Amino acid sequence: MSEFIDIKKIGKVYERKIALSSLSLSVKKGEFIALIGPSGAGKTTLLNLLAATLPPDQGEITIDGQLLAEMTDQKKRAKKIGIIRQQFDLIGELPVIHNVLAGKLSEWGIMKSLLSMFFPQDKQDAILALTRVGLRDKLYERTSALSGGEQQRVALARLLIQNPEIVLADEPVASLDPARAEDILALLVKIASEGNQTLIASLHSVEYAKKYFDRLIALKDGYLFFDLPASSVTDAHIASLYKLKEQA
Amino acid sequence: MERSWWNYELHKRKIVSFSLLLVFLWSLTSINWNKDLFHSGGLNTAKQIGAAIFSPDLSNDILLLALESSLTTLSYAVAGMSLALVIAFFWGILASGVLFSISKNNRYVKRFFRGHLGFMRAIHELVWAWLFVASIGLSPFAAIFALAIPYGGILGKIFADMLEDVRTEPIKALEAAGAGKWQTLMYGYLPMVRASIVSYAMYRFECAVRSSAIMSFVGIGGLGYQIQLSLDDLQYNQVWTFVFFLIFLVLLIDMWSNFLRNQLTSVNRAIKQLKTSVFLMILLLIGSWLSIFTIENANLSAVFTKENLHYTIQFFKGLIGIGEDQPAFLSSESWANALSLTWETLLMSIIATGFATIAAIFTMVPAARNVADGSLTLAKKWHGWLSFGMVRSGYIFTRAVPELIWAMIIIFVFKPGILPGAIALALHNYGILGKLLAEVIEDLDSRPIRNLASCGANKIQILLLGVLPATLPRFLTYILYRWEVIMRTTIVVGFVGAGGLGQQFKLSMSFFHYTDITLFLFFYLVLVYAADFISEKVRLVIK
């Protein structure tokens, strides 16, 4: 299988701090990758570069043989790449169904979007997606009235509707308690594998990363620290990854 | 670094307050304090007007007329507000810049529409009304447009600010899901600001009712018109009947808007009551426009006629002085005259703000709930709630009556000049400032105050050492804000002869001296923009 995502020597600098330094990676289609590393290692920057919400200072990213920098059509890009963050990404004031149907906005024109505000369009798709994340009965609930875990399920339902080839997840479970976090993570992995999607997620928890992902990429201070299959990551790897400078 | 006693940062608020006080005291010297300020017999008239409060005319005819006038006033307010919302919607979106991607052009588009909104609200609704009457004639639409423009301006500005302050994460998420600019507007920005903008519009609705009442000046009926007629007939008992109806109407709207605002911002909304409110709003909207087209006989096609176009063109030609031998803005005499009027107007605004502030500061303590129930000072007095009730109803009373109507009444007692104008402005703003200041005290951290009280401090000491220092920054902010509003309104009280630019503005209108109007409008705008600028700078200093 050819390389699906090819990252070549990308770098990103914020004012004085180096966020990413000459990073190269390649990802195969359908791979499940966890990005780990201490805070400020560059995980979020890498995801933002992949989502094209941030341009790299150096290097280039190729997706499916096409340069990411040249994929300027937002609507087409949304079919290729989708991103999910913490639950703050939803519009709390809208009923759940509209937050889910927002996944269709890349396909809909302005008139259909407007009409849908009053008469939800493609309602069956929304119901199907919500059923898959276990929130069938919350269709018309105000999104802000839902719990944190439920809101993250709504975000997953939106992603189901959007159905991109690559799913990027930036700390998707950071603000949830452990039980709910694992729940959501399991659901995310299940959905991605059923949809034959490529999944790249940044995670705080090494335990979850090893449990749910095939490949672990560790970043530290903007550099690639290690890139190993989940099974061959040892405790010694992890300890040196998270070791503070003073102890080194 | 050790801070010395003579530290600017430590004293800046006191310096600002003291300077403001000095400016106020100095402004008082511009008035000749003698008997000539009153009409001969003016004090007697004042007594009669005052006595009439307690015996309003409650005959059936008058009550019926008052009810009918209230409905007229309400319908114009609703019609004006509905147009204002349409203006605010489009201008607000354009002025917020959310529809454009980040680029240089975006900045200019934003600035253009923000400037436009600023201009719409810089000019008082009654001045707009004069301009409309002069160009399209006496028509209900003159009044409705005159209400819609400044209210559209302020609502649009607030709407644009709200859109700009929306949390960016959900919007970025929508964009990542492939939403275009219009779609992020529909699915992101608008739902996120919906509750806040409805709350703010409801709050403004109360003000719109008051503004609608004073539109009598451009020939529409309603409460203001009846008050004016009764005043001309010296029927003071009737005057108060109409004033009480106005107060009642304003209170009713105030209560409704308070209820709605609480509901919209609370988590547990009472859906049923909200639905009733929405239904009521639609009913009001339909009823108002219907009555304007039927009872008031408004005719939109009669507004946009060839004749009116001709008049409008004539009016604007007049404003810029085409066909005029000696346009006012080319004569140094007119400039000198306008300058001295501008100076007078500025003084009027300062005196008005000063009066309102002093009266509010003297009454705010008993008007605070936490003082009335004794929780702030730990001294519960039997008269706590009594004085609370009296001061608070005084606030409501003075606030509900628009400045212009106060001016119409006061002009019976005082001779024309800046003092009656300042008093009229002060009366209305006293009610507003008093309420705001009392609320600041209610929000006070009560612990230091209680400590003072238990140390044996008396009321004056508590006020000076406990209340004032903690509340001074917010007081100053509110006072400066009110000054901005008062500045916009100075021109309006002048219309009934309370001096300043407004008085001459009206005279020039009557004599068709349109180039004078241009000059006065120019100076008026200079005053308004200068007041906004100064107030903003001072507020930055005291922050």
Chai-1 contact restraints between the chains, C-beta under 6 A:
chainA,res_idxA,chainB,res_idxB,connection_type,confidence,min_distance_angstrom,max_distance_angstrom,comment,restraint_id
A,Q74,B,G178,contact,1.0,0.0,6.0,A-B,restraint_1
A,K75,B,G178,contact,1.0,0.0,6.0,A-B,restraint_2
A,A78,B,A177,contact,1.0,0.0,6.0,A-B,restraint_3
A,A78,B,G178,contact,1.0,0.0,6.0,A-B,restraint_4
A,I83,B,A176,contact,1.0,0.0,6.0,A-B,restraint_5
A,F88,B,E169,contact,1.0,0.0,6.0,A-B,restraint_6
A,D89,B,E169,contact,1.0,0.0,6.0,A-B,restraint_7
A,D89,B,P170,contact,1.0,0.0,6.0,A-B,restraint_8
A,D89,B,A173,contact,1.0,0.0,6.0,A-B,restraint_9
A,I91,B,P170,contact,1.0,0.0,6.0,A-B,restraint_10
A,I91,B,G188,contact,1.0,0.0,6.0,A-B,restraint_11
A,I91,B,P191,contact,1.0,0.0,6.0,A-B,restraint_12
A,E93,B,P191,contact,1.0,0.0,6.0,A-B,restraint_13
A,E93,B,M192,contact,1.0,0.0,6.0,A-B,restraint_14
A,L94,B,P191,contact,1.0,0.0,6.0,A-B,restraint_15
A,A102,B,L174,contact,1.0,0.0,6.0,A-B,restraint_16
A,A102,B,A177,contact,1.0,0.0,6.0,A-B,restraint_17
A,A102,B,Y187,contact,1.0,0.0,6.0,A-B,restraint_18
A,G103,B,A177,contact,1.0,0.0,6.0,A-B,restraint_19
A,L105,B,A177,contact,1.0,0.0,6.0,A-B,restraint_20
A,L105,B,G178,contact,1.0,0.0,6.0,A-B,restraint_21
A,L105,B,A179,contact,1.0,0.0,6.0,A-B,restraint_22
A,L105,B,Q183,contact,1.0,0.0,6.0,A-B,restraint_23
A,S106,B,G178,contact,1.0,0.0,6.0,A-B,restraint_24
A,I110,B,W182,contact,1.0,0.0,6.0,A-B,restraint_25
A,S113,B,Q183,contact,1.0,0.0,6.0,A-B,restraint_26
A,S113,B,M186,contact,1.0,0.0,6.0,A-B,restraint_27
A,Q162,B,A177,contact,1.0,0.0,6.0,A-B,restraint_28
